[in-house]
Amino acid sequence: MANAIFKGDLAEVSFGKEVGINFGNAEITHTTKGSDTSVLTIASGHYLYQLIPDNMLVGARLRITGGTNFGSDDFSATGRVYYVIANDTTAATITVQPALATAGSTVFSTADSATLDSFRIPTPDPAMSDTGNNHRMMTDQFIGLLNEFTLPEPEIDVRRQHVIGLGRDVNVITSGRETLSGGSIQLNAHTLRWMKYALGGHSSKSVGEFSSVNSFSGQTVVGALPLNIATGSNAARVVKVSNGNSAAVTGISTLTVTGLSSISGGADGDIVMIGGDVASTTSDQVTLDTTAIFAEKPLTGGVLKVISNGAPLLASYATLNASSHVIDGIADIDSGAATAALSSGATLYVMPVPAAAVTEGDNRIEVSSTSAGKFTAGDYIQIFDKDTHIIPSQDATPATIQKHEIRRVIAVDSPYLYVDEPFTFAHTATSCGIERLQYTTDSGRGSPHINGTTKELVHGVEHTIFGHTTVPSFAIEQSFRSTDASPGGDQLLRIYSGCKINTMEVSADTEAELKLNSAYEASRHYTDTGSRFNPHRMFDNTANSASNRKVSGIAVDGEKPYLFQDISIEAFGRPILRGTQFNFGIANNNTARWFIRGHQGTTSDTDQVQHGATQFPMDITEAQREYTFTFDAMVEDDRLWEQVRTRKHHKNTNDITITLTKPGSASTRQRATITIEDYTIIKADHQIPSDKGPIIANVELVIRHLKVTEHSPYYSL
């Protein structure tokens, strides 16, 4: 019978992020308390009500902050932690063990809250529905140009007991812990996004949100107005981003901008910024014609944007006086921003600020109700921060990066925006500005885009990846099927969650592509036993449009890998012109850990996760991180030998840089740089070749730190 078997050509695999879940006032009721379990009911107004597939939360950890009604379960006071053993999508319930100390029929007060840790929880998908066969998680990311892919297939530790006096055969068999190791990803790298999951630290910065001109003659802009622009007859200015030409605006009504047509050299399709008109300046302050153009006017510090020489620049400010229209204490975030802002006739865009500080690891950000009302699930939020973060280095001056971050919004529950992965950095409200980002099919409104003809990257996003204390976990979705019908009983769908990269190798030679090979392990697997899960078909129902391909990480015209002919290496103060290969590795020395925690309940063959996930590793913890680096090069002089002979330790000089590029101009192409800034050569073999050919040195280094930067078409990695 045709198509009666599962085949590789009908297999799909994708990945997604993991994020925690928060519950607050009146969002949880302790419905039922048993002898060893408690049932918690999620209120229908909760942002994730009925958005978690059945038993997808099994194995997750729940911590309660009991300010009033749940003080007996407060984690900080009692140390009590609860484990999810079941969740029912239809009933909107979560069952935990052990039983809560708080009595049943108790509702969260304003001072009570609870958090499910992010580890093991794939990011919820707002498109999920409990009706029909539409259970899903946001595992919608393109893994890459896979050469080989291995799943961390489960292996059960079966224990055999021989009993004295009962013969030579095994008398009792018991099943113990389950391991999920051996996963591997081997791909040709069209992006270095996977290095985030090996190193852990990540910052990102886009050009931000603008307006796209639909019609200069009709004075209309495309899409919604930028986040902080108010409508009404407000005096303002509009500036063309590419060349700085500007014109006065006398009114903004929905998408009609009166005065737009008077910009010199304006044309349909241009990108413009709407903002306040600088009437006068002093040494560090400006006076605007009005601040009414802004929907929100942060008074005690924030971030603003200005256009200079066709580039958006960020500056911070100390105070804003809405009545006198004075902004003072303007200082650079980007070099030259303050000078550009402190110019009569400049156009300034003032950003709204978070309503409260963001803590490292938060999965939500509190904003004003005005800003929250302008976001929808699927948008992205960008935090611009004037504060910096020190990354590992040995530079004489500590290496710092701005704490800029971009996250995808998965739910709006005003005043909170819930995002697809925890924030890497802490953010003080008065040092930040926020923007709303959206992908378009082209470069409209500041959306990153690759020109199909020139391959130039417009509005590219700057990513910095660096060594951090922890590495993020992720989830893998894999499905086999015998037909194209989906979902249903003709598929085998599995989700491996709590995955972490253990080792990664990045290599290139003169054959072709840059290769990226990773080894990973998981801490839980989930199986769709109810035939309700709707898997992601990457180019059928997920990355099925130009904008959706950007969301999934496979932008149109960005799918080709980095090639050897577009890679350059510089070491010891000069280019390596005759290099033949390089390889560097990252080892996190992860350890999977099991804990003594009994499952007080029954299990059945239909359970998506067996035994409350107690048989799976509860944690995967990182240990010491180690780097390796080797390269081969034809010997042209004695420089490499001298490096070994003199035992030089390069801490602040002679960085080794690997530069990767794709087609396009030097300033706009997709590109990446791997920087090794603290290293010592431990070996540089100069052997006499038996074939009488050229002498090739095999060089090996010990590395302390490295960082990666990439200019790419993706808001988020």
N, C-alpha and C positions, 0 to 999 in steps of 0.2 A: 504494500500500500504506500502510495506516494506521501511524502511529508509526515510519516508516522514516527519519526525519530527527531530528537533534538540535534541540530546541526550548527556548526560554527558560523556559517554565513547568516544565521538568524539569531546570533548572540549579540547582546548589547552590554556595555559596561560604561558607567559614569561615576562621578564622585561628587561629594558635597561637603559643606562645612558642618560643624557641630556648635550648638549654642544652648545655654541654659534657659529655663523658663521661670518666670516670676509670678507670684500670686500676692494680692494685697487685700485691702478692705472689702469685705463681703464677697470676695471671689472664691472662697473655699468654705464649705460646711463640712464639719466632721460628722458625717451622717450616721455611721454605724461603728461601734466599738465592740470587737470580739475579744476572745481570750488572748490571741496573739496577732491579730490583724486589725487595721482600721480602714474604713472606706471614706474617702474624701470626695465630695461632689463639687465639680467646677460650675460656677454660676454662668448662666447663659450670656452674660455681658462680658465675660472674659475674652481677651483678644484672641485666644487660641481655642475657644470653645469648639469642640468637635473637629479639631484640625490635627489630631494625632492618631494615626492608625492603631487599631486594636493591638495592645500589648507591645507597642513600639518602645514604651518607657521602661519595660522590665529591666531591672538591674541598675536603674538610675538612683542617685542618692538625693534625699530630701532633707533640707535643714529648715528649721522654723525659728523665726524671730518672734517671740511671744511677749508682746508689750503689755497686753491686757488679758484677753480671754485664754491665750495659749501660753501663759507664763510657765506652766509646768513642763512644757516641751521646748522652751527656749534653748537654742544650741549653745549660746555663749555662757549661760548659767549652768546648764545641766550636762552639756556634751552629747545630748541625745541626737542620733542620726537614724534616719529611716530609709528603707530600701523598697523600691517599687517592685511588687510581684505581679501586678496586673493593671491594665487600664482598658476601659471599655469606652469606645468612641460614641456609640449610640446613647448610652446612659450618662456620658461625660463624668465618669468616676475614675479615681485612682485608688488602688488598694496597696497599703504599705505594711511592712513588718519592721519591728514589733508594733504592738498596739500603742497608740498615743496615750500619754498620761492624762490628757484632758478628756473630760467626759464627752460622750456622744451628743449629737444635736447642738453642737457649739459652732458659731459662725465667726469668721475672722472679723475683728474690729479694725478701726482705723490704725491701731498701733500694732496689729499682727501682720505678719507676712511670711512667705515661704519661698524657697528657691530650690529648683532642681538643678544640680550641677550640670555643666555643659558636656562633660565626658560621657560618651556613649549615646548622646541624644542628637541625631541628625537634625539639621535645621528644618523646622516646619514649613510647609508650603501653603501659602494662602489660597492656592487653587484647589486644595483638597476639599472634597465633599464626602459626607457620610452617606449620601444617596447614590445608588448605583455602584458600579465598580470603579471608584475614583479615589481610593486611598493612595496617598503618595507622600513623599518627603522631598525636600528641595535638593535632591542629589542630581542636579541638572548641569554639572560642569563637565566639559570635554577633557578627558584625561590627557590626550595628546596623540601624536603620530606613533601609535604603538607598534613595536616590532614583536614583543612578547609580553604577555601579562599572565601572572600567576596569582591565584587567589590563596589566601591563608586557610586552606582547607582544615576543618577540625580533626583533631586526633585525640581520642579518648584514652586516658590512662586506665586500662582495665587491670584490676588487681586479682591475682589468682591465689587462693588459699588451699593449702593441703592440710588435711586434718589427720592427726595420728590415729591409726587404727581403722582408717576408711580406705585402704588401698593406695595405689600409686597414682591414680588419676586426680585431676583437680576436683575438689569437692565443692568449693564456693567461688563464684565469680562476682565481683563488685566493680562498678564503674566509678572512677574518681574524677579528677580534674580534667578539663578539656583545654587543649592548647590550640591557638590559632596563629601559628607562625608560618614562615616560608613564603609570604606574599612578596611579589617582585613586580616592578614596573620597568620596562626597557623601551625607551622611545627615542625618536629623533626630535630634538627640542625646537619647537616653533616659538617657544617662550620659555623663560626661566622661572615661571610661576611656582614650580614644584620646589624650588630651593627655599621658599618660605617655610615649607613643612619640614625641612631638614635643619634650618637655622633658627627659626622661631620668631625673630624680630622683623617688623615690617612697618614702614610708613609710606604714605602715598599722597600725591598732590596732582590735581588736575588744574586746568586754567579756570574752571568754575562755570557758573551758569550765566548765559547771556540771552539776548533776544536775537532772533533771526528775522530779517526783513522779508516779508512776503511780497509787498508792493510799496515802493517808495511813493509812487504817484497816489496810491490809495491810502498811504500812511498807516499800513497795518503790519504787525509783526506776527510771526508764526508761534503757535503754542501758547502756553500760559506765560504771564509776565514773571520775571525773576522773583524769587522768594520774598524779598523785602521791598518791592515796589508797590506803592499804593495807587489806586485809581482816583481820578478826580482832576479838577483843573488846577494842577500844581506846576509852578514854575520849576523847571529842571533843565538838564541838558542831556542830549544823546550824543555819543561819540562812536565813530566807526573804529572798531578794534584794530583793523589792519594798518591804518595810517594816522589815526588820531584826529581826523577831521570831525568837527562837532557842529551842533546847531541847537538853538534854544527850543525847548518843549513848552508849550503853553497848556497842554491838557493831555490826560491819559484816560481813556474810557474803554474798559475791557481790553481789546487788542488794537485799538486805534490810538496812535501817538501823534497828536497834532504838532506839526513842525518838523516831522521826520524827513519830509521831502526836501528840506532846505540844506541837508548835508552836502557839502561839496564833493562831487565825484561818487555819490551814492548810487547803488545799483541793487536791483532785486537779488536776493540771496546773500547780501552782506550780513556780517555779524556785528551787532552794536551793543553797547552798554548804556543803560539809562541810570542817571544818578544826579547828585546835587551839583550845582554850578558854584565854583569857588569865586566869590566876589572880591575878597581881599585876603591878605596873608600877613603874618608876622614871622618871627624866627621859628616857632614850632606850633603855630596854630593857624587855622583857616576860618573864615567866615563864609558860610554858604548863603545863597539868596534865600533859601528856605530849606527846612528839614521835613516839610510836609510830604515830600515825595516818598519818604520811607514809612512803611507800615509800622515798623518798630524802631525806636530811637534809644538804643542802649546808652545810659547816662554815665556809667562809672567804669568805662573801659571796654574795648573791643577791637575789632579788626575792620579795615576798610580796603577797598581795591581801587586802583587807578591804572589808566592805560599810559604807557610810556614807550615810544618807538615801536608801536604795534604789539606790545607784550603787556599782559596784565601783571601788575606788581602788588604785593601785599604790604600794608603798613599797620602798625598798632596805634592806638590812641589812648589817652588817659581819661578824658572826660568829654562829654557832649552836652552842650546847653541847648535844649530844644527851643527855648523861647528866643534866645539871641542868635541861634544858629551857629554857635562857635564850637569848633572841635579843636582841642589842644592836646599837647603832649604827643604829637605825631612822631613816630620813630620807625626806622626800617625793620621789616621782617625780611623782605627781599631787598637786596642792595639797590639803591637808587629810588626806592618807593617814596620815601619821605620828601626828597627833592622834587619828585614829580608831583606829589600831592600839594606841596607848599608853593604852588604856582597859580597866579591869577588866571582864571579861565579854565582851569583843570576840572575834570568831571570825577566825582568821588561816589563810590557805591559803598554804603555802610551796611554791614551784615548784622542780622539778629544774633543774639547770644543765647547759649543754653540757659534754661531757667534755674539750673542747679549744677553743681560740680559733677563731673563724670569720674568715677573711680576705675582704676585699672581692673579689667575683668568684667565690667558691667556689660550687660547685653541690651541695655536700653539707654536712651537719653531723654531727659525732660526738657521740653521746649514750651514756648507760650502756646496758648490755644489758637492764636492767630497763625503761627507757623505750622502747628500740627494740622490745621485744617487745609493746608496747601499740599500736604504729602499724601500719597497713596502707596499701598503695598506695591513693591517693584521699583519705586524710586530709590535713589541713593542719597545719603546724607554725607556731606563733607564737613569735617571740622578743620578749620585753619587755626593754628595755635602759635602765638608769639613765643611761647616757652620752648626750650630745647631739651633733648635727651642725649646723654653721653653714651656712645656705643663703644664696645671693646676696641681698644687700639693702644699703641705705644707712642703716639705722637707727643711731641713736647707740649703742644697745646691739645687738651683732650678733644677727640673727634666728637662733634655734635651734629645732630640732625633736628630739624623742626618736627614737632609732634603732630604732624598733619595725618589725618586718617580719613578713609572713605569706607562706608558700610552700606550694604543693601538693606532697605527697609522691608521687613516682613509683615509688620502690622502697625496700625495707628490706633492707639488707645489714649486719646488726649488726656493729659498733656505729654504722654510718653510715645516715643517712636522706638519700636523694638527692631533690632537689627539681626543680621544673619550670622554674626560671630562676635565674640566678646571684644571690647576695645583693648588695644595693646597698651595704651598710655592713660594716665590720669590727666584730667583737664580742669583747670580752674575756670569758672564761668566768665569772669571778667577779662581773661586773657585770650578768649576764643571768638571766632565767628563761624556761623554755619551757613551752608548753602545746600540747595536742592539740585541734584543732578539727574538727568534722564538721557538714556541712549536714544538717538534718532537713526534713521536709515542712512543719513549723510552726516555732514559736520555741523548741522544746525544746532543753535543754542549752546555751542561749546562742546558738543558730543565728539569724542575721538572718532576718527574716520581715516581709512586708507584709500587714497585716490586710486581708482581702478586702472588709470592709464599710466601715471607717473610713479605709482606705488609710494608716494610720499604720505607720511603720517601727519594728519592735521589734528591739533588739539591733543597731542599725546599726553599720557599720564606718566609722571615720574615716580618710580617705585624705588625704595631703598630697602634691602634685605640684609639683616645682620644677625650675629649670634646673640641669642637671648637666653634667659634662665630656663624657660620651658619651650617646648615645641607644640604647636596646635594639633589637636586630633581632627580626624576627618572620617567620612563614611564612604564606603564603596557600594554601589548598586550594580548587581549583575543579574541578567535574565537570559535563560534559554527558552526557546520556543520551537514548535514544529511547524507553525503556520504564522502568517502575518496577523491573525486575529489576536486581539488583546483588549482587556485582560481575560482571564478565564483559566480553566483547568488544563489547557494545553501549554502551560508555561511553568518553568521553575524559576522563581524569583527569590533572590537572597540579598540581604543587606548586611554588610560587615561594618560595625560601628566601633568607635573607640580605637581607630587605627592611628598608628604613629610611625614615622620614618625612623628606622634604625641606622641605616647607612645609605649614602648616596655617592655615586661617582659621576663626574662630568669629564668627558674625554672627546678628543678630536684627533684625527690624523689626516693624511692627504687622500683618503678615500672619498669622503663626501661630507656627511652631516655631523653636526655636533650631537653627541649622544649623551643621554642622561639615564642612568640606571639606579634604581632605588630598591632597597629591601625594607619591607614593613611587616608589622604584625597587627592583629586586631584583638579586641577584648570581648566581642560578642557577635553572634550572627543571628539574624532574624529571617524567618521564612514565611512567605505568604501562604498560609494554609487555608485561607478562606476564599481564595481566588477573587479578591477584591482590589488588589494592588494594581495600579496603572503604571507600568514601568516607563522610563524615559527612553524614547527612541530619538536619538540625538538629532538626526536631520529630518525626521518625520513630524514629531510633535514638540520638540524642544528648541533646538537651534534651527528653526524652520523659517526664519526671516533674517534680513540683514541686521536689524537691531537685536534680535534674540541670539544671533551668533556672537555678538559682542558680549552679551550677558553670560553666555556659556564658555567664553574664552577661545573662540575659533572665528575671529573676525574675517569677513570676506576679504581676500587678498592678503591675509595675514597668516595663512595656514602653512606656508612653506617654512622649512626649518632653516636655522642658521647653517651656512655652508663653510667648508674649510677655506675657500678662496676669499671669504669675507671676514676672516678671523686674523687678528694680529696680536703678537705678544711682545711686550717690552719688559726687559729685565736688566738689572745692574746698570741702569742709566742709558740704555740704548735698545733699539728694536732687535729682536731675534729674527733675522731674515732667512735663516736656513733651518728653522725648526721643522721637525717631521711629525711629532706627536706630543700631546700633553695629556695628563690625567691628574685630576685632584679628587680627593675623597673626603667625606665628612662622616664621622662615626659618633653617634650619640650614646652608645653603650646602654641602650634601653634594657630594662628588666621587667618582665611581666610578673605580677604578684597576686597570689591567691590569699584569701583570709578565711579564718574560721568563722563562718556565719551560716547557721543552719536554715534551711527552707522549711518553715512550719506550715506545710500545706501539701495538697495532692498535685499531681501532674498527670497529663494525658498526652497521647500521641498527637493530638491536634493543636497543642500549645505551640505558638510561634517561637517562644523561648522556654526551654525546659528548666524546671527546678528553680524558678525565680532568678536565673542567671548566676546562682551560687557556684556552679561548676566552672564558670569562666573566670579569667583574671579580672580582678576588681580595679586594678591600676596598672598602668605601664609608666614607669618612672625613668626619667633621663638621669644619666650619671655623667662622668667626665666626658667632654667633647674633645675629639682628636681630629686633626687635619693631616692629610698627606698630599704631597705634590711631587710629580715627576714630569720631566720632559726630555726629549731627545733633540739634539741639534748638531749639525755638522760643525766641526771645530775650525774656527777661522783665526784664532789667536789664543793666548794663554790666559784669558780673562777668567774662564770657569775654573781652571786649575788654581789660579791665585785666590779665588774665593774660598776654596777648600783649604789651601795651605795657610792662609792668614786667619782662618776661623772667624770671619766677619759675621757679626750679628746685626742685621739691618732692622733698626727700630724706627727710625724717622726718615730715612733716605732710601732712594732706589726701590720704590715700590715695584712689584711685579704686577702688570696689568694685562689682562686678556680682554680685548675689545672685539665685540661681535656686532655686525651690522647686517641690515637688509637693504634692498634697493631703495633709492630715494636720495634727496639732497642731504648734505652733512648735518644740517640743522633740524630736519624734520623726520628723518627715516627712523624706523624701529631699530633700536640698538640696545646693547647691554655692555656693561663693564664689570669684570670681576677683578677686585683689587686685593692683593696680598701685601700687607704693609708691615709685617713683623715676622722675620724668618731667618733661618740659618741653613746654609748648604751642609749636608752631612755626607754626601757622596757625589762624585763627578767622575765616573769611569772614563778613561781615555785609552781604551784598548786598541792594539794593533789589529786591524781586520785581516782575517785569513784570506779574504778574496782580493787583498791589495787595493780595496776601494777606499773611499773617503773615511776619515776618522770621525766617528759619531760619538759624542759624549752623552752618557746616560746620567742625568742629574736628578738628585733626590733632595728634597728640602724638608725641614721641620718648620711648621707654621704655628703661630699663636693666634692670629686673627685674620679674618677676611670679611669683605663686604661685597654686596652685589647691587648694582643700580641697573634699572631697565626703563627705557622709554617705550611704552607700549600702548595699544588701543583699549586697555581694560581698566575700568575704574577700580576693580577689586580683584585680588588674586585668589 
